[in-house]
């Protein structure tokens, strides 16, 4: 398969490019560290060696969340999660900084994880913050909204983990943070993009209103390496999931 856009297989483009320093590799299979990001980067056309290397890298029973690859699983592998999604790109976002937005660091991670647990925007792990800039807004000292950067294919940066405390939803904090994160991406000469579940019409409407447009539809998939049983995963994504990768069961409401 030739002439694919870097966003067609974004995790692979990122791990072969700007985020290569984070890559763990066996053969043609790449992954982020397990406490940073759950996504697995497969080649566009995986073969028998690919699946064998993947099983060796992750181990028996491991969950394999991936997208950007349309391939049948080999015998013995189980498809345990899937969901239709959309990939959206900057088409005129009013990217501007926000005086209330503060950069979040390692000391903020416990609060970030707590906010994610309450709002379920998608996978966010103890060292996800290593992927890029994360901005937050506080009220009364408490973190009530955040958004940040995740995948970095060459020339592009993904906006992710957009979430707002339920008590603050409807106040525009998510929109402000998306614009602020986009401003930082633009300042580096890169283009913002993001993903959402195709069923999450509220999030899609928000992103369209902010100036994102649909680039392509995607399918979020998760497979199980043959071997010892792992953690059960729903076969169908939550209808409100921001990113319905089955890597984090229960990932749901993006709190936009």
Secondary structure, DSSP 8 states (H G I E B T S, - for coil): --S--TTTTHHHHHHTTTTGGG-EEETTEEE--TTT--BEE--TT--HHHHHHHHHHH-TT-EEEE-S------TT-EEEEEEEEEEEEESS------TT-EE--GGGHHHHHHHHHHH--S---TTGGGGS-EEEEEETTEEEEEEEE----TTEEEEEEEEE-GGGTTSSHHHHHHHHHHHHHHHTT-EEEEEEETT-HHHHHHHHHHTEEEEEEEEEEEEE-SSS------SS--TTBSS--TTSTT--B---
